[in-house]
Amino acid sequence: MTTEVAPVDGYFGGYALVAVLLLVGVAIFAVAVGANRVLRPARPTPQKLLTYECGVDPVGGGWAQSYVRYYVFTFLYVVFAVDAVFLFPWATVFDAPGFGITTLVEMFVFLGFLAVGILYAWRKGVLIWV
């Protein structure tokens, strides 16, 4: 005697499968977190409750000022990262037939905008590390 499980068909069949897999994933996560809470040792001491930061004991208050200039450097890094992400696909398409001069012109327009932005940042003194 063999029993066959009916496949999940219909419009909502795929959604039901995703819901079942989601429930299984949540159950596995809940069991793992629960087992961790039950099995771990819990002996807090003042030394364990002390804030740990890169192996250095905390000194002073929690308030610290940071320079806005660091955010500018971060923003410039993001600009160059986006530039690199745009340049690699362009280099692969540039060699394809029919795209040569078009992609070349588009890339020079893009690099022109980037150069104007870098020139503006340089003229404002943003790129000087002080």
N, C-alpha and C positions, 0 to 999 in steps of 0.2 A: 504494500500500500504506500503510494507516494503522494505527498501533498505538495502542491505548488503554491508559492506565494504570488498573488496577483501583482503585476508590476503597477507602479503608481502612474496612472495615465490621466489624461484630461488636462484642463487648463491649470488647475491648482496643484497638480502632481509634483511639479518641480519646486513649488513653494513649500509643499509639505516635506519634501526631502531636505530642503535647506533648513526648515524649522527643526526637524528631527536631529540633523547634524549640529545645529546650534545648541540644542538642549543637551546633547551628548557632550559637547565641548564645555558648556557651562558646568555640567555635573562633574566632569573630570577636574576642572579647575577648582570647584568647591571642595571636592574630596581631597585634593592636594593641599589646599590652604588649611582645611580642617585638620588633616594629619600633621601638618607642620605646627599648628597651634597646640595640638595635644602632645606631640612628641618632643618639642623643644624644651630645653631647660630655661627657666625664667628666674634668674637671681640677679636683679638689678643692684648695682653698687654705685656710689657717687662717681667713681672713676669711669664706669661704663656709660653713665648718663651724661658725661661731659661731652660737649660738642667737639667733634674730630674734624680737622680740616688739613688735609695733606701732611699729616704727621707733625703739625705745629700746634702747640697749645694755644687756645684762643686768648688774646690779650686785648684789653680795652672793651669798648662798647660795640654794639652791633651796627652802628651807623658808620658808613664809610662813603666818602665822595669819590666819584670817578670822573675822569675828564671826558667831555663830549667828543674830543678828538678821536678817542678809541672807536666810537660809533661811526665816525666818518671813515676811518680806515676799514672798518668792517663793511660799510656800504661800498667802498671802492673795491674791496675784494669780491663782493657779490657781483658787481658790474663786470669785473674781469672774468669771473667764473661763467656768467651768462654769455660773455663774449666767446669764451672757449667752447661752450656747449653749442653755440651757433656756428662756430668756425669748422668744427669737425664734420658735421653733415654737409656743409657747403663744399668742403674739399672732396667729398665722395661724389656729389652731384655735378661738380664742375667738369669732371671728365666725361660725363654722359653726353651722348650725341644730342645736339639741339639745345643744350643748356649753357654752353660755354660763355658767350658774351653777355647773356641775360644775367646769369648768376654772378659774373664778374662785376657788372655794373651795380647790382644789388649789394654785393659785399663791399664795394668801395663806398657806397652811400652809407651803409651801416658803420663802417670803420671811420667815415667822416664824422658822423654824429658822435661816435665814441671819442674821436680825437678832439672835437670841440668841447666835450665834457671834461676831458682830462686837461686841456688847455685852460679852461675856466677854473678848475680846481687848483691848478698850478699857479695861476695869476692871483687867486685869492689867498694863496699861502697855505692851503690845506695839506699839501703833500710834504711840508717841512716838519720833520719830527723834532719836537723840542721837549 
